[in-house]
Amino acid sequence: MLLNLWHAIRFRLLGRCWAQGCGRLAALHSPRRWNRCLDTPLGIALTARGWLRAQGLDSEAADAWCRTNGIDPGAVLQPVPPANVA
C-alpha cells in the first residue's frame, strides 16, 4: 500500500500527462485542467497482434495466423481519432 502511495505521489510530481495533445508535467495542471485531461482519450490504436492476444492467442500463434491470412501483425485495426485538446 505504501508503494502505491509512493508511485502516485511520484507520478503527480514528476510524471507527464498522458492525454493526447497535452504532455505537460502533471504538477503544473490546475484541478480543472487535470479533470479535462482525465476525460481526454489516449492516443491508442489496436493492432492485429494486440487484438489476437486479447482473444487469448499467444504471440507465435497470432503472428502465424496473421501470416496465413496475409495481414501485417502491426497493422492498425481501429485507430482512435485525434482529440481536440484546447
N, C-alpha and C positions, 0 to 999 in steps of 0.2 A: 504494500500500500504506500509506503514511503517512497519507493522507487517510482511509482506512478505520479505521485505528487512532485517529485523532483523533475521528471520529464515534462510535466505540464508547465511548471514554472520556467524551466529552461526554454521550452518552445515559445512561451509568451514573451520572454525577454530577448531571446537570441534568434528565434525562428523567423522565417519569411512566410508571408501569406500565400496560400496555395490557390486562391481564387484566380480564375482565368483573367488576365489583364491587370492584375494588381502587383504582386511581388514585393510589396513594401515590408519592412520589418513589422512583426506583429505588435511590438510595443508602441509603435507610432500610430496605431489605429485608435480613433476615438470609439466610444461604445457604439455609436450609431454606424460608423463605418465598419466596425468589426461585425455587427449583425448583418449589414448589407453584404459583406464578403462571405459570410457563412451561408447566405441564401443564393450565392452565385455558383453555378455549376463549375466543376473542374474540367479542364481540357483533356478529357479522356476519350479514347477510341477503343472499340472492341475489335480485336484481330481474330482471324480464323483459328489460330492456335489457342488463343485465350478462351474462345467460345467452346472449343472442343475440350479443353482442360476443365472448364466449368461443368461440362456434361459428364465428366468422370473418366475420360481417356488420359492415359499417361502421355508424356511428351513424344516418345518414339511412335506410339500408335497414332497420335494426332498428326505428326509430320508424315507418316506413311499414308494416312487417309487423304491428306491434302495432295500429296504427290500423285496418288492413284486417280484422284478426281481433277487434277490439273489446276489446283488452287494454290496460290502463294500463301504459305503459312503466316507471313507477316502482313498480308493484305488486310486493310481496314474494312470491317463489315458494316459497322454502324458509327459513322463519325458524329461527334457532338458538334452542333453548330456553335460558332463563336458567340460568346455572351457579350452584351453591351454593358460594360462596367464603366460607369461615369463617376 
